[in-house]
């Protein structure tokens, strides 16, 4: 049967890149990592890539767009990204875009650059909601099966670090906290939602183990965290 596979190439301020593969088609999300490790992750089947969607122009998400365009991979994003990188295709909220057999819709979210979250309908009918780099997420999207959501920092961890003299400033006003992510997970909790994936954890101000425990306690989901190199089979039915 057709199944969507998610591969994590990178999910941090060092660089972000995700691969969705379904029915021999590959959709890339973010271009913050060089093309070579991405190509390796897809077993060099780069001819199967139907496109790449980018959230915003910060370098950990967009730096390698020119490499992708050089390989004639279509790149889609907002007008700010399209203005910076010639050849990027501008897309707009309230419209549905066909990229191969994936359907994409973008949602404008608040960040310190023009930024999109994405609703991705995969060829197998799987609906993925991708949310990163925003100060809050106000929407409720219907029938989400997989929620990929930024869990960048927690106020508890920041306070704890400060107590131990390990405080580091976090651009927290521009990123989703664990507490905000939990609220978004609760808002999308339904019979459809099967998988929650935590993205873009801050190096200093997060704790994967504690974040996982908090999410499970408050929502009942055992979140998967987007560590480089992991592969997740996305299924609509119960595990």
C-alpha positions, 0 to 999 in steps of 0.5 A: 500500500502507498505510505508516506515516509518522513525523513529528518535531515536537520531540525535546529538553528544550524539548518532545517530540512525534511523529506516527505516521500510518497508513491515515488514522489519526494517533497522537500520542506526547507532548504537550510542544509546543503543538497548533498546530504539530502540527496544521500537521504533519498538514495540519490533519487533526486529525479523523484523530487517534485519540489521544495517548500520553504517557510521563510528567508532565514538562513537556517531555512533558506540558505541552500535554495540556489543549490536546489534551483541549480538542480532545476528543483522548483522552490515555492515560498512567500514573496520575501523569499522570492524577492531574495532568490531569483527563480523561487515561485511565490505562493499565497494563502487561501489557494491550493497548489499542486506540486506533483501529487502533493497539494499544498496550502500556506498559512501566514504566521507571525515571525520576524520575517514573512513566514508560512506554515504549510498544510500538506495533503500527500498522495496517500490522503495523509494530511500533514500540518507543518509549523515552525518559527512563529510567535503563535499559531492561531489556526485550527486545521481540519483532519490533520493526521500528522502535526509537525510543530516547533517546540523551541524552548520552555520557560521552565528550562530557561529559568532552570538554566538561569539558576545554574548560571547557564542562561542564554538569551533565546529569541523566544518572542519569535519561536513557539514554546513547549507550552504554546505547542501543547496548546496547539496539539490540544486544539488539533486533537481528534480521531484523525491525529495520529502523530506529533513531531516536535521540531527545532528545539533550542540547544540551550533552552530545551530538554527533549526527555522532559518535553516528551513527558510534558506533551504525553502528560498533557495531551496523551501523545508520545511525541517524536522529536526531529533528530537528524537521521530519523525516519518515520513511517506516517500511518493514518490508522492506529499503531 
